[in-house]
Amino acid sequence: MTDAVKLGYDIESKQRTIDVGGWEDTTEGVLSPLPEGRFWVSEVILKPRVKFASFQEVKPSAIAHFHELALRDCFIAQSVKTKVTVDQPKI
């Protein structure tokens, strides 16, 4: 999931001529019980840390917007019934 959203993020930022210098993500999953006693991953929480080229200053609101667009356009995130969220991106 992380790699698919990262790909969308790269596309969104490149369309705006912003160079992503690095990407790290700590992803967490939430297990929830099903009635028959099994469990399923009900939520995935992405916690990205993004680095940009040193000469670029990118507003936090723009970073959050890139994540929204990347998640919206992510085929995998839109194809699962698991809730996918992005925590406030860190720079």
Secondary structure as the mmCIF struct_conf table of DSSP 4:
data_model
#
loop_
_struct_conf.conf_type_id
_struct_conf.id
_struct_conf.beg_label_comp_id
_struct_conf.beg_label_asym_id
_struct_conf.beg_label_seq_id
_struct_conf.end_label_comp_id
_struct_conf.end_label_asym_id
_struct_conf.end_label_seq_id
HELX_RH_AL_P HELX_RH_AL_P1 THR A 2 GLN A 15
TURN_TY1_P TURN_TY1_P1 ARG A 16 THR A 17
STRN STRN1 VAL A 20 PRO A 33
TURN_TY1_P TURN_TY1_P2 PRO A 35 GLU A 36
BEND BEND1 GLY A 37 GLY A 37
STRN STRN2 PHE A 39 PHE A 52
TURN_TY1_P TURN_TY1_P3 SER A 54 PHE A 55
HELX_RH_AL_P HELX_RH_AL_P2 PRO A 60 ASP A 73
HELX_RH_AL_P HELX_RH_AL_P3 PHE A 75 SER A 79
BEND BEND2 VAL A 80 THR A 82
STRN STRN3 LYS A 83 VAL A 86
HELX_LH_PP_P HELX_LH_PP_P1 ASP A 87 PRO A 89
STRN STRN4 LYS A 90 LYS A 90
#
